[in-house]
Amino acid sequence: MWWRAFLFLTAMALAGSAQDAPYAVEKVLGNFQFAGGVAWMRDHLLISDTPAGKIKKIDSDGPSVFKEEFYASGMTSDSEGRLYICDPREHRLLRLDSKKNKQDVLADKFEGKRLNGPTAVAVSKNNHIWFTDAAFASADREKALAHYGVYHISPKGELTLLSKMPGRPNGIALSTDQKTLYVVDSDSRSVLAWDVDRSGVAANPRVLFRVKQGVPNGIAAGADGKVYVAARIIEVYDRTGKFDSQIELSEKPGDLTFGDVDLSNLYVAARTSVYRVRFHNNKGGKSN
């Protein structure tokens, strides 16, 4: 697999005190000002160093700078290998198509007012797009829209508001069967869920669960049906919202994505570093 060539990987460390833990944690790369987002791109990993305005790439040749002057928070890819970037600094959602050397602004305004700050994005297999729009820290005092929101963009490019949020939405993910949309509400420390169909219609909004510790941020959905949420630690829940287990790191986790060739390992952006969680049962799955 591509990661076997990484000369910069540190020694593998088992998380927790038990040597028979069901997973192992590896530090992949460090020295970020703030690792804001991660995205898996078929055969390489992208990590945004948000305050530095850089997106770094890790592949079989090691780490390199992929893009500069991109202040990305959440990122994801689609089935065509295109990259989606939430740019809170410029209040926009971008799509980069490297094959066509093309960059599109998919959304930067709603009802004539600029977005508060796109935070995270999820894309279905048939190219429906959902993203969260919030404002954190000093940006909250300068927001143009009175509401925070979860938005949908159809394959034709039509932007609609799925939900006005009383709290600030953050991470977003689709279940691997494409039937459930998960959204983190950081302010209420909850994860919300909607049922979605192939046409992009979302229904049955509900609070799926509240995290146990800390403020939730990123979220990923595994092929095992479990939901992985970055809070003070990584908390794992089943599809009904019942707590399952937890994963501890040496730094506070932020964003999550599944990666590697079989999409079985979990990559975590955590403050100054990126980690990989390898599950011994070799289960996992694509997150958006």
TALIN-V779229 format. One record per pair of residues at least 6 apart in sequence whose C-alpha atoms are under 6 Angstrom apart, sorted by the first residue. I is the first residue (numbers start at 1). J is the second residue. D is the distance in whole Angstrom. If there is no record, write none. Layout:
I:J:D
I:J:D
This chain:
2:60:5
5:60:5
6:62:6
9:28:5
10:27:6
12:26:5
13:25:6
14:24:5
14:25:6
15:24:6
15:25:6
22:280:6
23:278:5
23:279:4
23:280:5
24:277:6
24:278:5
25:276:6
25:277:5
26:275:6
26:276:5
27:275:4
28:274:6
28:275:5
29:273:6
29:274:5
30:272:6
30:273:4
31:272:6
32:49:6
32:272:4
33:272:6
34:49:5
34:271:5
34:272:5
35:48:6
35:49:5
35:269:5
35:271:5
35:272:6
36:48:5
36:49:6
36:50:6
36:73:5
37:47:6
37:48:5
37:73:5
37:74:5
37:255:5
38:46:6
38:47:5
39:45:6
39:46:5
39:75:6
39:76:5
40:259:5
44:58:6
44:59:5
45:57:6
45:58:5
46:56:6
46:57:5
47:55:6
47:56:5
48:54:6
48:55:4
48:72:6
49:55:6
50:71:5
50:72:6
53:68:6
53:69:5
53:70:5
53:71:4
54:67:6
54:68:4
54:70:6
55:66:5
55:67:5
56:64:6
56:65:4
56:66:5
57:63:6
57:64:5
57:65:6
57:66:5
71:87:6
72:85:6
72:86:6
72:87:5
73:86:6
73:119:6
74:86:5
74:119:6
74:120:4
75:84:5
75:85:5
76:83:6
76:84:5
76:288:6
77:83:5
77:84:6
82:96:6
82:97:5
83:95:6
83:96:5
84:94:6
84:95:4
85:93:6
85:94:5
86:93:5
86:118:5
86:119:6
88:117:4
88:118:5
91:108:6
91:115:5
91:117:5
92:107:6
92:108:4
93:105:6
93:106:6
93:107:5
94:104:6
94:105:5
94:106:6
95:103:6
95:104:5
96:102:6
96:103:5
108:114:6
108:115:6
109:115:5
116:134:6
116:135:6
116:143:5
117:133:5
117:134:5
117:135:6
118:132:6
118:133:4
119:132:5
119:133:6
119:170:6
120:131:6
120:132:5
120:171:5
120:172:6
121:130:6
121:131:4
122:129:6
122:130:5
122:173:5
122:288:5
123:129:5
127:155:6
128:154:5
128:155:6
129:152:6
129:153:5
130:151:5
130:152:4
131:150:6
131:151:5
132:149:6
132:150:5
132:169:6
133:148:6
133:149:5
134:148:5
134:168:5
148:164:6
148:165:5
148:168:6
149:163:6
149:164:5
149:165:5
150:162:5
150:163:5
151:160:6
151:161:5
151:162:5
152:159:6
152:160:5
153:159:5
167:187:5
168:185:6
168:186:6
168:187:6
169:184:6
169:185:4
170:184:5
170:217:6
171:183:6
171:184:5
171:217:6
171:218:4
171:219:5
172:182:6
172:183:5
173:181:6
173:182:5
173:220:6
173:288:5
174:180:6
174:181:5
174:288:6
175:221:5
176:223:6
179:195:6
179:196:5
180:194:6
180:195:5
180:196:6
181:193:6
181:194:5
182:192:6
182:193:5
183:191:6
183:192:5
184:191:5
185:191:6
186:215:6
186:216:5
189:210:6
189:211:6
189:215:6
189:216:6
190:209:6
190:210:4
191:208:6
191:209:6
192:206:6
192:207:4
192:208:5
193:205:6
193:206:5
194:202:6
194:203:6
194:204:5
194:205:5
195:202:5
195:203:5
195:204:6
196:202:4
208:241:5
209:241:5
213:232:6
214:231:5
214:232:5
215:231:5
216:230:6
216:231:4
217:230:5
217:254:6
218:229:6
218:230:5
218:254:6
218:255:4
218:256:6
219:228:6
219:229:5
219:256:6
220:228:5
220:256:6
220:257:6
220:287:5
221:227:5
221:287:5
222:284:5
222:285:4
223:284:5
223:285:4
225:239:6
226:237:6
226:238:5
226:239:6
227:236:6
227:237:5
228:235:6
228:236:5
229:235:5
230:253:5
230:254:6
232:252:6
233:248:5
234:246:6
234:247:5
235:246:5
236:244:5
236:245:5
236:246:6
237:243:4
237:244:5
251:270:6
252:270:5
253:270:4
254:269:5
254:270:5
255:268:6
255:269:5
256:267:6
256:268:5
257:266:6
257:267:5
257:287:6
258:265:6
258:266:4
258:267:6
258:286:5
258:287:6
259:265:6
263:285:5
263:286:6
264:282:6
264:283:5
264:284:4
264:285:6
265:277:6
265:278:5
266:276:6
266:277:5
267:275:6
267:276:5
268:274:6
268:275:5
